[in-house]
Amino acid sequence: MSYEPSFRAVANWKDRSRVFAAIRKNYGTRAKQVDQRLDDLKMVTSLARMYDIPAAHCHELSADRPGEFAVSISRNHRIIFIPDHDPVPLKEDGGIELSMVDSIVILAIGEDYH
């Protein structure tokens, strides 16, 4: 499944049952976890708030994936996304200002990058 919802776009999905049916079809046993993480992304007002949800295990990726973030949907599988800002809001030290990120682009769902 390929799509680019932002925090705002996820909140505006009108036919939630059709969206979940597509998630269930594509992600099987992980469908509930995918749906939960998408709900989490929908409910927060900024990326910084995702760090307050322990089960999401939100984290910035490193090495060959700078600027990308992930939330957990299972032990090994993640939803991968980037901030949808141009330019990306930065702190003085060069890190991303998470509290200013209020829109994302999902790059992958169910990825196991381990």
C-alpha positions as CSV (number, residue, x, y, z in Angstrom):
1,M,0.0,0.0,0.0
2,S,1.5,3.3,-1.0
3,Y,0.1,6.6,0.2
4,E,1.3,9.9,1.7
5,P,-0.9,10.9,4.6
6,S,0.1,13.7,6.9
7,F,-1.1,14.1,10.5
8,R,-3.9,16.3,9.0
9,A,-4.7,13.9,6.1
10,V,-5.0,10.9,8.4
11,A,-7.4,12.9,10.6
12,N,-9.6,13.7,7.6
13,W,-10.1,10.1,6.3
14,K,-13.9,9.9,6.0
15,D,-14.5,6.2,5.4
16,R,-12.4,4.6,8.1
17,S,-13.9,1.1,7.5
18,R,-12.7,1.0,3.9
19,V,-9.2,2.2,5.0
20,F,-9.0,-0.5,7.7
21,A,-10.2,-3.1,5.2
22,A,-7.3,-2.2,3.0
23,I,-4.9,-2.3,5.9
24,R,-6.3,-5.7,7.0
25,K,-5.9,-7.1,3.4
26,N,-2.3,-5.9,3.1
27,Y,-1.0,-6.4,6.6
28,G,-3.0,-9.4,8.0
29,T,-2.1,-10.1,11.6
30,R,-0.3,-6.8,11.9
31,A,-3.4,-4.8,10.8
32,K,-4.5,-3.8,14.3
33,Q,-1.0,-2.5,15.1
34,V,-0.8,-0.6,11.9
35,D,-4.3,0.9,12.5
36,Q,-3.3,1.8,16.1
37,R,-0.1,3.6,14.9
38,L,-2.0,5.4,12.2
39,D,-4.5,6.5,14.9
40,D,-1.6,7.6,17.1
41,L,-0.2,9.7,14.2
42,K,-3.7,11.1,13.6
43,M,-4.2,12.2,17.3
44,V,-0.9,13.9,18.0
45,T,-0.4,17.6,17.1
46,S,3.3,17.3,16.5
47,L,6.0,14.6,16.0
48,A,7.3,15.4,19.5
49,R,4.1,14.0,21.0
50,M,4.7,10.6,19.3
51,Y,7.7,10.2,21.7
52,D,5.2,10.3,24.6
53,I,3.5,7.1,23.4
54,P,5.8,4.3,24.7
55,A,4.3,1.5,22.5
56,A,5.0,3.6,19.4
57,H,8.8,3.6,20.2
58,C,9.1,6.6,17.9
59,H,12.7,7.2,16.9
60,E,14.8,8.9,14.3
61,L,16.7,6.6,12.0
62,S,20.5,7.0,11.4
63,A,23.2,5.7,9.2
64,D,22.0,5.8,5.6
65,R,18.5,7.1,6.6
66,P,19.1,10.6,8.0
67,G,15.9,12.6,8.5
68,E,13.7,9.5,8.5
69,F,11.6,8.4,11.5
70,A,10.0,5.2,12.5
71,V,7.2,3.9,14.8
72,S,6.9,0.3,15.8
73,I,4.0,-1.9,14.6
74,S,5.6,-5.2,15.8
75,R,9.0,-6.3,17.2
76,N,10.6,-6.0,13.8
77,H,8.2,-4.0,11.6
78,R,7.9,-0.2,11.4
79,I,6.1,2.6,9.7
80,I,8.7,4.8,8.2
81,F,8.1,8.5,7.5
82,I,9.7,11.9,7.0
83,P,8.6,15.4,8.0
84,D,6.5,17.1,5.3
85,H,8.1,20.5,5.6
86,D,10.3,22.5,3.2
87,P,12.5,23.4,4.9
88,V,12.4,21.0,7.8
89,P,12.3,23.0,11.0
90,L,15.7,22.8,12.7
91,K,17.0,23.6,16.2
92,E,20.1,25.7,16.6
93,D,22.2,22.6,17.0
94,G,21.0,21.3,13.6
95,G,18.7,18.6,14.9
96,I,15.1,18.5,13.8
97,E,12.7,20.6,15.9
98,L,10.1,17.8,16.6
99,S,7.6,20.1,18.2
100,M,7.3,22.1,14.9
101,V,6.8,19.0,12.7
102,D,3.0,18.8,12.2
103,S,2.9,17.0,8.9
104,I,4.6,13.8,7.6
105,V,4.9,11.7,4.5
106,I,4.7,7.9,5.1
107,L,7.4,6.2,3.1
108,A,6.7,2.6,4.1
109,I,4.4,0.5,6.3
110,G,5.5,-2.9,7.6
111,E,9.2,-2.5,6.8
112,D,11.7,-4.6,8.6
113,Y,15.0,-2.7,8.3
114,H,16.9,-4.9,10.8
